[in-house]
Amino acid sequence: MLYPRRVRLIKPLSFCFAALLILVSAGCSKHDGTPAPVINSITPMAAIAGATVTITGDHFGTSISSASVKFNGAPATIATITPTVITVTVPASATSGKISVTVNGVTYQSTSDFTVIAPPSVTGITPTAGVAGTAVTIAGANFGTAATDAIVKFNGVQATITNLTSSSITATVPTAATTGKVAVTVNGITVQSASDFTVIQPPTITSVAPQSGIVGSTVTLSGSNFGAAVTDAVVKFNGTQATVTNLTSTSITTSVPANATTGKISVTVNGVTVQSASDFTVIPPPAITSFSPSYYNVKDALPTITINGTNFSSTVADNVVKFNAVQATVLTASATVLTVKLPATATSGTITVTTFGQTATSATSFLIGCPDAKPSNLSITSITDSGGTGAFQIVAELDLENAGTIPYDIKDFYAQTYVTTDAAGKLGNAAGGNVFVTKSQLLNPGDKKHFILNWINGINLSIYSYLRVDVAPELTAPTECDATNNTAIVKLK
């Protein structure tokens, strides 16, 4: 009776022990007794596709074929594996999310998300060439949101970013930049432009020769980076464009343009302008405003002529003065006054002053000669017979409007009266004729002189009586002036 009761008590205890053993085994290992994998850390926690990621933990095993890693569900390639470390490559299709490690069918998932970084890309550069300081726009994607998110380099030389959006970067070509690729680095990821950016070296002016000149004179600029053709550079003299006649990379030949003024010379190449260090002096042309005296009487000694004007040279040798093409000797010089000795062979004509290749011509002529008077319209106003005594008073008027052009001193003129029985009125004492001389102060050409001649103790006037008036200078050597047609004759009766 007691034996069956023992059997019933032992069966329930056996079942309980077996169940407890199964529960303990399931909590500690896989069904086959292998511990489950554990992820302790992931380095880095963000990266682009293709980057290497290190997963540290436990129970990874040693066989790559027994383990697998996924980035938010995208299978990754395991590079190396140890029981505590797995190195893996972020797959191209990966997106941000959890990383899972599966070993022998048991999966463990990271507690934090892994961020898949989209790499930057460069699709274009505008412009593709420029000098240092040029603003360049880089088009692309995934640049970030602030200027500090990216680093831009021109062939290895870092540039300053002035503006940045996710798809565009504006950067300034750095001073030391050279031709090459443009690189953009975002989150440690660097991409380059497909083609080179050409850094244009700016022109330089090292010297200008000469430093001064007249309009039209040739000027040579020395420097660098001028180009290869005359159309590559624009040259200006203080803002007035000049014509480039010859150009190499290091030299420009040009000429001073009309209307140029003193100031800097500028050269513009590829939109970049540089200036000469010092001013170029444009020498203005001379001008003659007046001269004194304005005529010369050959009976006098050669005079010194004063020429007034502007833009003369203060150096005597720089001024060439000519009287009707005959060169004179310059005695003194300033910017506004020249004194010169009239050359002995000079003739009437304009005066020219040539300074630094530029010539000024006087507006009026300098006159040289003798008083070649040609009086006309000698008329008798009245003849008064003094009571038959043979004394006559002749009132006459002489018109000098057609006299010579040189205004000689009035003392150089005189009148003579003749009475002759010569039908032709020739000078001389014919048939009892008498010669009477009365000086008269005749005026300058263009004037009329009313004068009275007294004829005393003369014979009765006859059909052959004439009044003859000569106008001539009082010369000590009359051969110096051989004036002709300076006689006016009128029949008295």
QUILIN-V834267 format. One record per residue. N is the residue number from 1. RES is the residue in one letter. PHI is phi in degrees with one decimal (* if undefined). OMEGA is omega in whole degrees, 0 to 359 (999 if undefined). D_CENTER is the distance of its C-alpha to the mean C-alpha in whole Angstrom. Layout:
((N RES PHI OMEGA D_CENTER) (N RES PHI OMEGA D_CENTER))
This chain:
((1 M * 181 133) (2 L -72.9 187 130) (3 Y -63.6 179 128) (4 P -59.0 178 127) (5 R -62.0 178 125) (6 R -63.3 181 123) (7 V -61.9 181 122) (8 R -63.8 180 120) (9 L -76.1 184 119) (10 I -71.2 183 117) (11 K -59.0 179 115) (12 P -60.3 180 113) (13 L -65.0 180 112) (14 S -64.8 179 111) (15 F -63.6 181 109) (16 C -65.3 182 107) (17 F -66.1 180 106) (18 A -65.0 180 105) (19 A -64.3 180 102) (20 L -65.0 180 101) (21 L -64.8 180 100) (22 I -65.2 181 98) (23 L -63.9 180 96) (24 V -63.8 181 95) (25 S -64.8 183 94) (26 A -66.3 182 92) (27 G -80.7 187 90) (28 C -107.4 185 89) (29 S -164.9 173 88) (30 K -64.5 182 88) (31 H -55.9 182 91) (32 D -90.6 177 91) (33 G 97.2 180 91) (34 T -84.0 181 87) (35 P -64.1 179 85) (36 A -76.7 179 82) (37 P -67.8 179 78) (38 V -135.0 177 76) (39 I -102.3 178 73) (40 N -97.6 181 72) (41 S -157.0 178 68) (42 I -132.7 181 65) (43 T -134.5 352 62) (44 P -80.3 179 59) (45 M -93.5 176 60) (46 A -148.9 181 57) (47 A -169.4 177 55) (48 I -87.5 175 53) (49 A -60.5 181 56) (50 G 96.1 179 56) (51 A -75.9 178 56) (52 T -91.0 180 59) (53 V -120.6 179 61) (54 T -106.4 179 64) (55 I -110.9 177 67) (56 T -107.4 181 70) (57 G 177.8 182 73) (58 D -154.9 175 77) (59 H 62.5 178 79) (60 F -85.8 183 77) (61 G 80.7 181 79) (62 T -126.8 183 78) (63 S -108.7 179 77) (64 I -62.3 183 74) (65 S -71.0 181 76) (66 S -90.6 183 78) (67 A -125.7 174 75) (68 S -147.2 179 73) (69 V -127.7 178 70) (70 K -131.3 176 68) (71 F -103.5 183 65) (72 N 50.2 177 66) (73 G 94.8 180 68) (74 A -91.8 183 66) (75 P -62.4 179 67) (76 A -114.7 179 66) (77 T -93.6 178 66) (78 I -83.4 179 68) (79 A -90.2 179 66) (80 T -141.6 179 69) (81 I -148.5 169 72) (82 T -133.3 180 74) (83 P -56.6 184 77) (84 T -119.5 184 74) (85 V -138.0 172 71) (86 I -123.5 170 69) (87 T -108.3 188 66) (88 V -141.6 179 64) (89 T -103.6 179 61) (90 V -63.8 183 60) (91 P -71.9 182 61) (92 A -62.5 183 58) (93 S -91.4 185 60) (94 A -67.1 172 60) (95 T -129.7 181 60) (96 S -63.1 180 60) (97 G 159.1 182 64) (98 K -74.0 171 67) (99 I -104.9 179 67) (100 S -118.0 177 71) (101 V -120.3 179 73) (102 T -118.3 178 76) (103 V -128.1 180 78) (104 N 51.5 175 82) (105 G 85.3 179 81) (106 V -100.9 187 81) (107 T -111.2 174 77) (108 Y -125.8 184 76) (109 Q -115.8 179 73) (110 S -63.6 180 70) (111 T -79.3 181 70) (112 S -114.4 179 66) (113 D -75.0 169 64) (114 F -95.6 182 61) (115 T -96.2 175 58) (116 V -89.0 183 56) (117 I -88.3 175 53) (118 A -76.8 184 51) (119 P -72.2 175 48) (120 P -70.4 177 44) (121 S -141.3 178 43) (122 V -112.8 182 39) (123 T -105.9 181 39) (124 G -171.0 178 35) (125 I -133.6 179 31) (126 T -136.0 350 28) (127 P -75.4 180 26) (128 T -95.8 178 27) (129 A -150.9 179 24) (130 G 177.9 178 21) (131 V -88.4 174 20) (132 A -56.9 183 21) (133 G 98.1 179 21) (134 T -69.8 175 21) (135 A -82.1 182 24) (136 V -118.6 178 27) (137 T -102.8 180 30) (138 I -107.5 179 33) (139 A -97.3 179 36) (140 G 173.3 182 40) (141 A -151.6 174 43) (142 N 60.5 180 45) (143 F -86.0 183 42) (144 G 108.6 183 44) (145 T -129.2 181 43) (146 A -133.6 182 41) (147 A -60.0 180 38) (148 T -79.7 181 40) (149 D -77.0 186 42) (150 A -133.3 173 40) (151 I -124.1 179 38) (152 V -114.7 178 35) (153 K -131.4 175 34) (154 F -102.7 182 31) (155 N 50.4 175 33) (156 G 95.3 181 35) (157 V -100.7 185 33) (158 Q -67.9 181 33) (159 A -109.8 176 31) (160 T -91.3 178 31) (161 I -89.4 180 32) (162 T -100.4 178 31) (163 N -157.5 181 33) (164 L -148.8 168 37) (165 T -129.3 181 39) (166 S -60.6 186 42) (167 S -118.1 183 40) (168 S -150.7 176 36) (169 I -129.3 171 34) (170 T -109.8 182 31) (171 A -133.4 180 29) (172 T -102.7 180 26) (173 V -60.2 182 25) (174 P -71.4 185 26) (175 T -59.1 185 24) (176 A -89.6 183 27) (177 A -64.4 174 27) (178 T -128.4 181 28) (179 T -62.6 179 29) (180 G 165.5 182 32) (181 K -72.5 172 34) (182 V -101.8 183 34) (183 A -111.1 177 37) (184 V -124.0 179 38) (185 T -116.6 178 42) (186 V -132.7 180 44) (187 N 54.1 178 47) (188 G 79.7 181 47) (189 I -104.0 184 46) (190 T -112.9 174 43) (191 V -126.2 183 42) (192 Q -122.0 174 39) (193 S -67.7 181 37) (194 A -70.4 182 38) (195 S -122.6 182 35) (196 D -73.0 166 32) (197 F -96.3 182 29) (198 T -91.1 177 26) (199 V -87.9 181 24) (200 I -86.9 178 20) (201 Q -77.4 183 19) (202 P -69.3 177 16) (203 P -69.2 174 13) (204 T -134.6 174 14) (205 I -113.4 181 12) (206 T -100.4 179 15) (207 S -159.7 176 15) (208 V -130.3 181 13) (209 A -137.7 353 16) (210 P -76.4 180 16) (211 Q -89.1 178 15) (212 S -152.4 180 15) (213 G 178.5 179 16) (214 I -90.6 175 16) (215 V -58.9 181 15) (216 G 94.9 181 16) (217 S -74.5 183 16) (218 T -85.1 180 15) (219 V -129.6 179 13) (220 T -112.8 177 14) (221 L -105.5 176 12) (222 S -108.3 181 15) (223 G 173.4 181 15) (224 S -152.2 175 17) (225 N 58.4 179 17) (226 F -83.0 183 14) (227 G 110.9 183 17) (228 A -128.9 181 19) (229 A -131.0 182 18) (230 V -61.0 180 15) (231 T -81.2 182 15) (232 D -77.9 185 14) (233 A -129.6 173 11) (234 V -116.9 182 7) (235 V -112.3 178 5) (236 K -132.5 175 2) (237 F -102.2 181 5) (238 N 49.9 176 5) (239 G 96.7 180 4) (240 T -98.2 185 6) (241 Q -68.6 180 6) (242 A -111.5 178 8) (243 T -93.7 177 11) (244 V -88.6 182 12) (245 T -98.5 178 15) (246 N -152.6 183 16) (247 L -149.2 167 16) (248 T -128.6 180 18) (249 S -61.4 186 18) (250 T -118.4 185 18) (251 S -148.4 175 16) (252 I -128.7 174 13) (253 T -110.3 182 14) (254 T -143.5 178 12) (255 S -136.3 182 12) (256 V -66.4 183 11) (257 P -77.1 173 11) (258 A -59.9 180 13) (259 N 73.5 177 13) (260 A -67.1 177 10) (261 T -127.2 181 11) (262 T -63.7 180 11) (263 G 163.2 182 9) (264 K -72.3 170 7) (265 I -100.1 180 5) (266 S -114.3 176 4) (267 V -126.7 179 6) (268 T -116.1 178 8) (269 V -131.7 180 12) (270 N 53.1 177 14) (271 G 79.8 180 13) (272 V -104.5 184 12) (273 T -112.4 174 9) (274 V -126.7 182 9) (275 Q -122.9 174 8) (276 S -65.5 182 9) (277 A -68.7 182 13) (278 S -124.5 181 13) (279 D -72.9 168 11) (280 F -97.3 183 11) (281 T -92.5 176 14) (282 V -87.6 182 13) (283 I -84.1 182 17) (284 P -74.3 181 18) (285 P -70.5 177 21) (286 P -73.0 176 25) (287 A -144.0 177 27) (288 I -102.7 179 31) (289 T -100.2 179 33) (290 S -166.9 174 36) (291 F -148.9 183 39) (292 S -150.6 354 42) (293 P -69.3 183 45) (294 S -98.8 179 44) (295 Y -150.6 180 47) (296 Y -138.7 175 49) (297 N -90.3 187 53) (298 V -62.8 178 54) (299 K -74.3 182 57) (300 D -94.0 175 55) (301 A -69.8 180 53) (302 L -58.6 185 50) (303 P -88.6 168 48) (304 T -94.8 183 44) (305 I -103.6 176 42) (306 T -102.0 181 39) (307 I -111.8 179 36) (308 N -102.7 180 34) (309 G 177.0 180 30) (310 T -137.7 174 27) (311 N 62.2 169 24) (312 F -78.1 174 27) (313 S -89.8 177 27) (314 S -78.0 174 29) (315 T -95.1 185 30) (316 V -53.2 186 33) (317 A -68.0 181 32) (318 D -81.1 183 29) (319 N -109.9 176 30) (320 V -114.8 182 32) (321 V -113.6 180 35) (322 K -132.3 174 37) (323 F -107.4 183 40) (324 N 49.0 176 40) (325 A 79.9 177 38) (326 V -99.3 186 41) (327 Q -73.1 179 39) (328 A -108.0 177 40) (329 T -91.9 178 40) (330 V -84.0 183 37) (331 L -92.5 178 39) (332 T -137.9 183 37) (333 A -148.7 168 33) (334 S -141.6 182 31) (335 A -65.0 185 28) (336 T -124.0 184 30) (337 V -139.1 172 33) (338 L -122.1 170 35) (339 T -115.9 184 38) (340 V -135.4 175 40) (341 K -94.1 180 43) (342 L -63.6 179 44) (343 P -70.4 184 45) (344 A -63.3 184 48) (345 T -95.2 183 48) (346 A -67.6 175 45) (347 T -126.4 181 46) (348 S -59.9 179 45) (349 G 162.5 182 42) (350 T -76.7 175 38) (351 I -102.8 176 36) (352 T -122.0 174 33) (353 V -124.3 180 31) (354 T -113.0 180 28) (355 T -132.7 180 26) (356 F 51.6 175 23) (357 G 81.7 179 24) (358 Q -111.7 188 23) (359 T -117.5 173 27) (360 A -110.0 180 28) (361 T -121.8 180 32) (362 S -65.7 181 34) (363 A -74.5 180 35) (364 T -123.0 182 39) (365 S -87.9 168 41) (366 F -87.9 188 43) (367 L -101.5 180 46) (368 I -132.0 177 49) (369 G 158.8 178 52) (370 C -115.0 178 56) (371 P -72.7 183 57) (372 D -86.0 184 58) (373 A -70.2 177 60) (374 K -127.6 183 61) (375 P -68.2 179 63) (376 S -147.2 176 65) (377 N 56.6 172 67) (378 L -71.2 184 70) (379 S -129.3 178 72) (380 I -94.5 178 76) (381 T -79.2 178 76) (382 S -163.5 173 80) (383 I -127.2 183 82) (384 T -113.7 177 85) (385 D -89.1 183 88) (386 S -81.1 172 90) (387 G 64.2 176 93) (388 G 72.2 181 94) (389 T -86.1 183 93) (390 G 88.2 177 91) (391 A -102.1 182 88) (392 F -123.1 171 85) (393 Q -112.7 182 82) (394 I -105.3 175 79) (395 V -102.8 185 76) (396 A -131.4 177 73) (397 E -132.9 182 70) (398 L -115.1 181 67) (399 D -94.3 179 64) (400 L -102.8 181 61) (401 E -61.2 180 58) (402 N -102.8 178 58) (403 A -76.0 182 58) (404 G -64.2 186 55) (405 T -92.7 184 52) (406 I -98.2 184 52) (407 P -81.3 181 53) (408 Y -74.8 176 55) (409 D -56.8 184 57) (410 I -61.4 179 60) (411 K -69.1 183 63) (412 D -82.5 184 62) (413 F -118.8 174 64) (414 Y -151.5 180 67) (415 A -119.3 175 70) (416 Q -125.5 176 73) (417 T -116.4 180 76) (418 Y -130.2 169 79) (419 V -122.1 183 82) (420 T -140.6 174 83) (421 T -94.7 178 86) (422 D -75.1 183 83) (423 A -59.2 182 83) (424 A -83.6 179 79) (425 G 71.0 182 78) (426 K -72.9 178 77) (427 L -65.6 178 77) (428 G 147.2 179 80) (429 N -108.5 183 84) (430 A -109.5 173 86) (431 A 50.3 175 89) (432 G 82.9 179 90) (433 G -68.8 180 86) (434 N -120.8 180 85) (435 V -108.4 178 81) (436 F -124.3 180 80) (437 V -117.1 175 76) (438 T -130.1 180 75) (439 K -73.1 181 71) (440 S -136.6 181 69) (441 Q -80.3 177 66) (442 L -75.6 184 64) (443 L -94.4 183 60) (444 N -71.1 177 57) (445 P -53.8 181 56) (446 G 97.8 178 56) (447 D -90.9 172 59) (448 K -117.9 182 63) (449 K -120.6 175 66) (450 H -96.9 184 69) (451 F -139.1 181 72) (452 I -119.9 177 75) (453 L -112.7 177 77) (454 N -100.6 180 81) (455 W -109.7 186 83) (456 I -115.7 177 86) (457 N 58.8 177 89) (458 G -91.8 176 88) (459 I -80.8 176 90) (460 N -62.3 178 90) (461 L -67.2 180 87) (462 S -125.5 180 88) (463 I -62.0 182 87) (464 Y -104.8 181 85) (465 S -89.0 182 83) (466 Y -132.6 169 79) (467 L -105.5 181 77) (468 R -121.9 178 74) (469 V -120.5 176 71) (470 D -105.2 174 69) (471 V -117.8 184 65) (472 A -156.2 179 64) (473 P -74.4 173 62) (474 E -85.3 183 65) (475 L -110.7 175 64) (476 T -74.5 177 66) (477 A -127.0 186 65) (478 P -57.7 181 65) (479 T -66.0 178 64) (480 E -67.2 179 60) (481 C -131.1 180 60) (482 D -101.9 181 62) (483 A -70.0 179 61) (484 T -122.4 178 63) (485 N 55.6 180 64) (486 N -107.6 183 64) (487 T -122.0 174 68) (488 A -120.9 182 69) (489 I -126.9 176 73) (490 V -137.6 179 75) (491 K -74.4 185 79) (492 L -78.9 188 81) (493 K -147.5 999 84))
